[in-house]
């Protein structure tokens, strides 16, 4: 029995104890004390070269983080309006800016009993669900906002997480720990040996659109930062709304010039637009019915400056809807006559060839293909 006992002890000493010590050393190197209430299942691992690595802050880093980044800029309220309440400024509790103030990440928390919870719950995009509910827990939404200034304009990206926690302070700590560790904010921070602000965390949001970064989705934005391509929609929405409203206001004048063509349905719905990169030139199409009962698409060209329509024209081209075809197929086929790469998801035109060739040619000082809307 003594021999067996000694063998067991040797096994524990030679094999299990080193493994335990190795695990202890690894933990001391890669983790620090979690914030109170931190959910263990939130440990932010991420794959790198086939290995799972942790990027928790050290105790000193976490203490420093807790003391800093608490000043929330008043301008965040303007961002809330610009993004159509996709974020709510009052929910922000940490605002971290790059050294040159051209980029930032802001952290937000809202609990199920807080004002604005239902708004965020409805608008949350790219939602990640974390943790199971424990007795006494409440539901929270944690979300963060990336921002980047590019050529005098700001562009934004958001991410949302739903989780349960004991109270709001715990939720704020847990979400900050999870998010910033996952985004590599604490990686080698003491020596500044990281590209956190160059890349935008562990992602590519601040890097240019290219073959490996969403070029198939946003081909017109090649060379532009990814966040610019993905964050263009507020600018686009504002300009499109101004253009559509202008056309509706001039509907009577347009229909009066050609009553046989515009019997009914004009501007009830817009379909398939072409937009310049600078968002100062637009083409809109609208399906309507002529006096013979045929469905037709008409096309209109508008020029904008600072989201204000300076002038509008009827493009002297129409396309009839073929019986049995989905109406938008008519628009698709029409634009493909001029734009080989045009699709409903890629309506941004980067170069000027299209405009100069098909829209803006003049003869004797007058546009050949356009008729001005007075």
N, C-alpha and C positions, 0 to 999 in steps of 0.2 A: 504493500500500500504506500509505503514511504517513497518507493521508486516511482510509482505512478504519480504521486503528489509532486515530486521534484520535476518530473517531465512536464506536468501541467504548468508548474511555475516557470520552468524554462521557456515553454511556449508563450506564456503571457509576457515574459520579460523580453524575449528575443523578437517576437513578432507583433503582438498586439500593442505593447507599450510604445514602440517607435511610431506605429501608425497613429496612435492617439496623439502623440507629441507632434507629429507632422500636421495632423488636422488642426491642432491647437495653434501651431505657428502660422499655418495658412489663414486661419480665422483672424489672428491678431494682425496679420499683414493687410488683409483685405476688408476687414469690417471694423466698425467702431460701434459704440453703444447706440442702439436704436432709440429714436425719440419715444417718449412715453406713449403707449397705446399703439405702437407700430405693429402692423399686421405681418406676420412672418411670411405669408404666401406672397407678399409683395416684393420679396428680394429681387432687385433688378439685375438679373443676368442678361447677357446678350452674347451672341455667338461671334467668334472672331477666329478665323482660320481653323474652324472645326472644334474649337475649344470654347467652353463657357467661362467667361470672366466676370468678376464682380467689380463694380466701380463705386463702392460706398465711400462717403467722406470719412476722413479721420476725425477723431474727437475734436481736435483743434479747428479743423475746417468747419465742422458743424456748428461749433460755438461761435466762430466768426460769422458764419452765414446767418445765424439767429439774430445777431446784433445789427446786421447790415441790410440794405435793400428795402427798407421799410417806408421810404418816401415815395408816395404814389403821385405821379404828375397829374395836374388838373386836366391836361390835354387828353387824357384817356377817355374823358366823357365825350369828346369830339369823335374819337375812334369808335365809341359805342354807337353813335348816331350814323357814322359813315358805314359801319358794318351792319346797319339795320338791326341793332340789338342782338347780334350774334354773341356779343360779350356784354357784361354789365359792369361798369367801372367800379361800383360800390363793392363788388365781390373781390376786387383785387387786394392782395395782402403782401405781395413781394413784386418789385419791379427792378430787373437787373439789366443794366445798359452796358454796351460795349465801351471801351475806353474813348472812342471818338464819337460816341452818342449816335452813331448811324444805324445801330441794330440793338434789339432788346428782346428779352423774354419776360413776360409778366405771368404771375401765377394767381389763380382765382379759386375760391371755394364758395359754394352755396349749399346750405342744408335744406332739408325738406320743409322746414318751417320758416325759411327766410323769404323776404320779398324777392321776386324775380325767379324763384325756383321753377315755377311752371313754364316760364318763358324759355329758360335754358334747357329744361327737359324736352321741350318741343323742338328746339332748334339745334340741339346737339348733333354734331356730325362726326363721323369716324369714331364712334363710341366704343371704348374698351370697358368691359365689365370686370371688376376685381372684388375679391373677398366675399365670404358668406356672412349672413347676418347673425349676430350673437344677441343674447338677451340684453336689452337696454340700448342697443345700437340704433342710430338714426341713419337715413340715407343721405349721401352727399354727392354732389357733382364737383369734381375737380377738373379744371381746364386751364390751358395755358395758351398764350398768344405770343407768336413770334412777329416781330416787325423789322422791316428793312427800308431804309431810304435809298432810292435809286433815281438819279437824274431829277432830283427835286420833288419826287413824289414818294409817298409811303405805301408799302405793300404788306399784307398780313397773312398769317396762316394760323389755324387753330387746331386743337386736339382736345377731346373730352374723355373723361373717365368717370364711371359710376362706381361707388363703393359704399360700404357701411363702416361706421366708426362710432366711438363712444361719445364724442363731443366735438365742437368746431375746432378748438385749439389743437386737439389730437389729429383731427382731419387735415388741418393746415400743415402740421409737421409731417404727417405721413405722406401727403401728396407731394410736398416739396422734396422730401427724401427720395421717394420713388421716381419722380419725374426728372430731377436734376442728376441723379445717379444714372438713370437710364440714358439721359442725353449727354453723359460724360462731362458734366459741368465741373466735377471735383477732380477730374483726372489730371494728375501732375500739376495741380494748380499753383503749388508753392514756387515752382520754377518756370511757370508760364510755357511749358513745353507741350502745347496742344494747339489744335486749330479750331477751337470751339467756335469762335466768332467768324472764322473764315468759312466753315462748312455750315454752321447752324446746328450745333450739337453733333450727334452721330449721323445725321441725315445729310442731304445734299441741297437743302432748301436755299442756301446762299451761293451755291455753285452754279455755273452756267448750264443751260439746257444744251445737251449734246447727245451723241449717239447712245451713250449709256445712261443718260439722265433725261428720260421723258421726251426725247426728240420725236418719237412716233406719235405722241399725243399733241405736242405743241410745236410742229415744225416751223411755224412762222417766228417762233421765239428763240431760235437757235442762237446761242451766245448770250442771251439774257439770263439773269438769275432765275432759278426754278420758282422762287417765291413771287417773282414778278409775273410769270406766266400764269401761275395758279391764283394769284391775288389780284388779277386785272378786273375781275367781275364787277366790283363796285363802280369803277370808272366806266366800264362798258354799260352797266345798267343805267347809270345816270345819263350818259350820252344818248343811249337808245330811247330812254323815256322821253327826253327832250325832243328827239327827232320824231318819234311817234305822235307825241302831242301836237307838234307843229303840223304834221300831215293831217291829223284829224281836224284841226282848226281851219285848214284850207280845203277841206273835203268838198264843200259846196262849189268853190271856184274851179276845182279840178273836174268835177262832174259836169259843170255847166259848159265847159269847153268842148266836151265830146259826149253829149247825152246818150247817144246810141251805144257807146262803148260801156259807159258806167250806169247801168240801170239800177243795180242794188248790190249790197254786200261789201262795197269798197271800204277798207280799213276796219271792217268788223274783226279781222284777224290778220296779223302780219306773219310772214313765213319766209325763212331763209334770207339772211342778211349778208352783205359784204361790207367789211369795215377796214379802214386803213389802220396801220400800226399806231398812228398818232391820234386816232379816233376823231379825226376832223373831216372825214369823208365817209358817207354811208350810202348804201343802196338797200332799199326795202322793197319787198314784193308783197302784194296783197291780192287774194283771189276775190273775184266779183262775178256778177252775171250781167251779160249785155241784154239788149231789148229782144234779142232772138232766143233768149233762154240758155245761151251757151256760157259755160264757166271758163273764165280767162284769168290769167295772172298778168297784172301790170307792174311796172318797175319804176322806182322813183329815186333820184339822186339828190342828196342834201350835203351841204357844207356847213360845218359847225366851228365855232370858236369859243372855247371855255364853256362848253355845253349849251351854247346858244346858237340856234340855227340862223346862219347869215343869209342863205338863199337856198331855194329848192327848185328842182326841175323834174319834169316827167321824162323818163328815158324812152325814146321812141321805139320801144320794143315791147311786144306782148307775146305770151305763149298760151295757147289753148290747152285746156285739160282734156286729155284723151280719155274717152269713155272706158271705164273699167280700171283705170290706173289710180293709185293712191295720189291725191292732189300734189303732195310734196315731191313726188317723183318728177312732176313737170318742172318744178323749180330746180331740182337737182340736175336734170338733163339740160336745162337752159344754161345754168352757170358753167357746166362742164364744156360748153362750146367755147368759153373764154378762159376758164381756169381749170386746168387739168387736175389740180390737187384739191379742188374745193369739195368740202363735205359740210353737213350741218354742224358738225363739231369743230370744224376748222374754217371759220369764216374770216379770219384776220389775213389781210393781204399785205405782205411785207414790202414788195417792190412797187415801183410806179408804172411799170409797163402796162398793166391792165387799165389803169386810169387814163394814161396818156394815149393808149391805142384805141380804146373802145368808148370812153366817156367824154374826154375833154378836147378832142380835135376840133379846130375851128376853121371856118372858111369865110373870108371877108369880115373877120371880127366877130362872127356868130358861131355858136356851137352847132355842129352838124347833127349830133345825135340827141340833143337835149332841147326841151321846150320849157322855158322858165314859168314857174308858178307865181303869179302876181297876187 
